[in-house]
């Protein structure tokens, strides 16, 4: 993988595309991955020279990324768009009480316990939304799976298997609903053509607002780390 030298070095992922007409750079909000797209016949040396010429922009974009935050007792995290503070709790399960998230057990395991709680919630919400939207277009969801993806919020196969990032449950419910509508729309159009967006608009008319929220705030959801202390 090409490296942009300097303090610190930056890895550059090259992506050749038949649709690319010029060099273009992208810094992913989710994980800081730097991707350089280039035309199929372009020379790699020219692409790397372009990256070097844009070093200032690359490092500025990386500096603006949200800093990683370890989740533990005392942390404040968004859950369905609400900010909740983690506090030590009693009993066997994580529970919401007012503006707090009560986490029982060893405080050092609070991060993984909260992540498990969020994943169950995410599966319930996303499965229900997916089934609801699929019914509106006369299709059937065959599977819903969750991952901690960094490059996309969801995906859909031609067979109707849907995959989502479980971190969507941290976003406002309307954002989760939009992503479900977006992926279900791919059951009709496996592309991002005008026909595809027409299906999305039929399922979720206000999709532009929720998509914009993800572009602005989605990176912050990826910054939370739920490892054990």
N, C-alpha and C positions, 0 to 999 in steps of 0.2 A: 504494500500500500504506500503511495507517495506520502512524503512527510514535508510539511512546511517548516523549515528550520526556525529556531528562535526560542526565546524563553516564554512559555514552554513550547516544545514542538507540537505541531497540530497535524493529525492524520487527515488526509484528503481521500475520499472515496470517489473514484471516477465512474460515471454512468454514461455509456454511449447510448444515443437515442436516434432513431431514424427521423424523428420529428424535430429534433433540435436543429436550429439554423445558426446558432452562435453559442459561445460559452456562457454558462450561467452558474451561479453559486447559490447554495441553500444551506442554512444552519438550522438544524432541527431544534425546536424548542424543548422537545421531550428529553433529549440526551446529548445535545450539543454536537451531534454528528454533522460533519461538513461534507457536502456532496457537490461535486463539480460535474455538471452535465455538458456533454460535448457531442457534436455531430459524428455520425458513424465513421466518416473518413478523415476526421481531424487527427492531427499528430499529437501524441501524448505530450511531447516536449512543449508544444505551443500552449496546450491546456495548462500545464504546470507553470509556465511563464505567466499566464493570465492570473493564476491563483496567487503567485508571488506579487503581482502588480496590485492585487486586491487585499493584501495582507492586513492593511489597516482596517478595512471594512470587516474582514473575518474576525479579527481579534476584538473589535468593538462589539460585534454581534454576540460573540462568546461571553464577553464581560457583562452583557445585559441579561444573560440567562439567570433564572432564579437559583439561588444557592440551595444545595441539598439540605434537608432538615430531618434529623432523626426524630422519630415519633416515640414518645414515652410519657409517663405520668407528668402532667403539667403542660404538655403540648396542646396547642389549639389547632384543630383540623376541620376542614369543611366536610359535612355529611349531608348529602342532598341539598347542598347550597347553604346550610346553616353552619356557623362556626361553633364547635363544641370543644370544651376543655376536658382533657383526660384526667380523671381522678381515680384514686384507689377505691374499689368497691367490694361488696360482699356477695356471697352466693356463687353460682356456677357459670353465669353467662354475662356478657357485656350488655349493658342497658343504658338507654337514654333517659335522663331525668332533667328536665328544664334545659339549661344550656351546658349540661355536663354529660360526659360519656363515662359511666362507671365501669371500671375494668377490674375484675376480681383476680386473685392469684398473685404470683410473683411479679412485682413491679418491673423486673428486668425483662419479663416476657410480654409486657404490655403491647409493644409494637406488633409482634406476630398475632396476638390475640385479637387486636383491633382489625388487622388485615383480614383475618379469617371471618370476623363479623361482617366486614364490608363486602367480602366476596359472596357470602350467603345473601345479603341484601341485594347486591348487584344482580345475582342470578335471578332472584324472584322478580325484580323490577324489569329486567331486560327480557326475560322469557315472556312475561305478561304483555309488554309493549310489542314485542315481535309478533306474538300470536294475534294481537288485536289488529295490527296493521296488515299482516298477511291475510287475515280474513276479509279485509276491505278490498283486496285485489283478487280474491278467489284463489289464493295460494296457501300452502301449508309449510310451516317450519319443521324441518326434520331433526334439527339439533341446534342447541345453543351451548357454546363453550366460552370460557373466560380465560384470558391471558393477561399478563402484565406487559402489554406491547408498548413500544416506544415510537414506532413510525406511523401507526394508524390507530384509530379509535375503534374500528370494526372492519369486518370483511364478510363476503357472502359467496358461496359456491353456487354453481349452476343447479346443483341438486337441492338447494335450500338449507344448507348448513351455515349457520351464522356464528361468527366469532366476535367477541367484544373485549375491550379493556375493562377490567373490573373497576378501575378508577373512575369510570363514568358516574358511579353512584356518589362520588364526592361532589359532582357538579349539580346545579339546580335540576330538578326533575324534568323541566322542559327541554334541557340540553340532552339528557339521556333519551327522552322521547324522540327528539329530532334524529339522533344517531340511529335509533332503532328503525325509524321510518326510512332513513337514507339506505340502510343495508337491505331492508325488505324491498325497497324499490329496485334493487339490483336483481331480484328474482324475475323482474320484467325486462330490464335493460342492463346487461352486464357491461356497462360503459358509463361515461359521464356526458352523454350527448344531450341535446335539447329535449329529446324524448324522455330521457332518464329524469331530468329535473322537473319535467311536467308531472311525472309520477310522484316525485317527492312532494311537489306543491299540492297535489291532490291529497296526499296522506297527511302532510304537515305544512299548511299554508304559510306559516311564519318562519320557514326554515332559515332565511337569510340572517335573522337576528341571532338564532342559536349557533349557527355556523360561525358567525363573527365572534361570539363569546368564546368558543373553543380556540379560535385563532389568538384571541387576546389573553385568555386565562388558562388555557389547557396546559401550558408549560408548567404553571405553578402546581397543578395536580401531580405532575410527574416528579416534582422535587421532593415529595415526602418519601422518606425511607422507613420501612417497617421492620427492620432487622431487630434481633434481640440485643439488648444493651450488653 
